């Protein structure tokens, strides 16, 4: 170990940019479930960043250890993915060993705790959203695509489909909470406000999230990067935390390549299957994504290692604390003199160079070297009667005490990691994406419903398309609100704490009775049945699209959204083509000698066999599903209406008609079972509404005064959403809708 006199310069932490740095800003923006990132220059800027590292390379050799085989294909300029995966795994193993070794010889609990906390926070931006980059790779237009289904299988595992707070990110959140580090962790975008986390920790996850919002541009690169992260496994710095706290987390969940269940398939295998399902033409782009991710991992990990190595010296933490608090503190202390200068002046200097301040503090009457319990700085001054009461948090005081206790008595020397360790703690350069500061291209709005259907099949949009979609939803909801109080067969007028389950059972009984009462009604003719099946195709082939916003990572594992994601996951067959509802419906159409173009194609929306009105409701689904926050109450109500609509009644009647004319009944059979009111989609839909309503305050404000009745306003929106599955079609309702929508639009 290096030694230096107590008066020697303290190791300084790497200079961090403020919270507005490019990576932090992009992280916040791309974490929004209603995010819209521009096309044009922005994707090109991302591509330039991805290609900074030549294909097959993995960046500068920032850490020692094996780099894997150098294959002939790689030397020829055609990188071999197998060689890259071996290289990633070997590097990660060596890097985890390096991080664990930082604990060797550490005896002081304070130092051990510091390393654990710093390592955990450094991994937070990536680990808290582990797998989130896959969130938009499933869309209405590819809901029956084999590659998309394989990707969705991996993603469903990442979010813990079927259970709230069961995502990989939730497992990391539990670790943050155990360490009392979670104050900025929910939602994850708030991590950008945590100045304990360096800018470089946001670079990799911010780019991944940004690419996830442009899935049509970056699908292959995302899967390449994802495969890299799963081959690398547990983020190397977390190996140090695991060594110190073996029971501190569900470590199997924090390994993105591991299996969710003991003996189950590993997500690494699922990720490779997703890559293998891509067209061969996308192979080079997969390698580009993998190569970039490995280089970004290595750079980030090297910087974090250097910071932890430096932080073994208590002066490193103290220097960082002084730098972070110097701006605030320099406003005061003008009259407090330390070695001929005001403490305010020392603090101003500490914003860029905290070393001199630490030196003078160590020699001042505020500090008793080696004896924090006797030092006024952390005793009388910060006591309830002191002039600095509550200026420092308990965590801050721990840092200060640790630094004071490390100071040698007068005339002695102390051991330290020294400035050399700190000098290597540099942050990674991040692109600034100048195009994000420029107003995006306006794009164009759809010319008609058919074009809207085609344009809305993808997740990405333009300002013009986005405004059109919001306007369409507002008009549709305004029409749905018209005459709501006089409408029959709607949700109860008021929501009760007993929940919707009793009402749901009553509706199921009613459906059953209506089926029995209509037993003698003749079934539809073959021609009528074929026509109705065809006209429902634009709707049914995007099954679940009203819930597409709940594929978003934090929505998909939330208490309200987990069952909505599971419903979406079920509609698409849980990743299995034989259970995929759009594919099953196409099988029925094929039996009727109807073969349609791909759902996401322009040809589908222009197919002459469809009537224009067959696109009205599907376009509403596609629009409202894009805004899971803005229209949350309405989506929840719509979901109840949709899942309950056929159970016990119309599905059974449709089965009779299909069977009568010799067609498969599989589509209606599977819906009548999975939508059931006890354990199926209808029950989940009701439970999601109840969970949401239980969070609504019992009061609202009017004119600045609190009044009883808050839930009624929100409940009305849920009721409108329920009715929006089948809004009134009268002339008056259609005429009043645009006028009402303009009014409502100003209130949202």
ZIQUI-V87407 format. One line per field, one symbol per residue. burial: + if it has 9 or more other ideal C-beta (glycine too) atoms within 8 Angstrom, else -. A space follows every 10 residues. Layout:
burial = ???
//
This chain:
burial = -----+---+ ++++-+---- ++++++++++ +-++++++++ +++-++-+++ +-+-++-++- --+-+--+-- +-++----++ +-++++++++ ++++++++++ -++--+---+ ++++++++++ ++++++++++ ++++++++++ ++++--++++ ++++++++++ +---++++++ +++++++++- ++--+--+++ ++-+--++++ ++++++++++ +++++-++++ ++++++++++ ++++++++++ ++-++--++- +-+++++++- -----+++-+ +++++--+-- -++-++++++ ++++++++++ ++++++++++ ++++++++++ +++-++--++ --+----+-- -+++++++++ +--+++++++ ++-+--+-++ ++--+++++- ++---+--+- -+---+++++ ++++++++-- ---+-+++-- ++-++-++-+ --+-++---+ --+--+--++ ++++++++++ ++++++++++ ++++++++++ ++-+--+--- +---+---++ +-+++-++-- ++-++----- --+-----++ -+++++++++ ++++++++++ ++++++++-+ ++++++++++ +++++-+-++ ++++++++++ ++-+-+--++ +--++-+--+ ---++--+++ ++++++++-- ++++++++++ ++++-++++- +++++++++- --+-++++++ ++--+++--+ ++++++++++ +++--+--++ ---------+ +-++++++++ +++++-++-- --++-+++++ ++-++---
//
